[in-house]
């Protein structure tokens, strides 16, 4: 699992290199009430940001296999990784 915080260039490179993996989007301090799981190809977490001009500023990204991200959400944050309605 890879974490991206204040590293948009690295995050975008990771997305391009791993289109078959997943992204857990969360606040800078991960909290159980906002853990959104996406496919790496989801348009809502790549390309040009819809709000603001950064992907890894206000929010951070945990990237990797779906199972490890779901386990991280449950064990480390105490919440559930909610699937994106557009890509999952």
N, C-alpha and C positions, 0 to 999 in steps of 0.2 A: 504494500500500500504506500502510495506517495502522497504527501501533503503539499499544497501550494498556497502560500500566503505572501502577498506583495511580490508576486512573480508571474505576471501575465504572460510574458514571453515563454517561460518554461512550461506553463500550463497549456498554452496553445500548441507548443511542440509536442507535449504529451498527448493531447487530443488527436493530433494528426498521426502520431505513431501507434496509437492504440484504439482504433475505431471499434474494436470488438469488446472493449471493457466498459467500466461504469464510473460515474462520478457521484459522490455524496456532497451536496452543497449545504453549507451550514453557516451560521454566524461565526464571527471571529472567536467567540467563546462558545463552543458547541453546547447546545441546550436541547433537551428532549422534545421541545415543542416545534423545532424547525430542523428537520433532517430530511432533505429531499433527494431521492435517488433518481439518477438519469442514466440513459445510455450515453456513451461518449459522443455519439453522433447527434444528440438532441440539439435542435436549433436554439433552445432557450438557454444553453450554457456554453455556446461557442459562436464564433463569428464576431459581429459587432454588438457590444452590450446594448440592450434596450434602454437601460437606465444607467446614467453615469457614463464613465469612459473606461472602467476597469472591471475585470472579472475577479481578481483576487485581492481587492482592497477591503471593502466592507464585509464581504463574505470570503470564506476560505473553502477550498476544495480538497477532498480526500478522494484519491483515484485508485482504482484497482479492480479486482474480481468482485462480483456482486456479493458472494457469500462473505468475504472478509469485511466488506463495507457494512453489511447488515449486522454482522457480529460486533463490529466496532460500535455501531449505533446503540446496540442493546447493552453490551457489556461495559464499554467505556463512558458512554453518555447517558445511558439509562432510558433510551427512547427507541422508537421504531423508525426505520428508514421508510418514509412514505414514497411510493412509486409516482413518478411524474405521469400525469394524465395524458401527455402528448406522446411520450416515447415508450412507456411501459404498460 
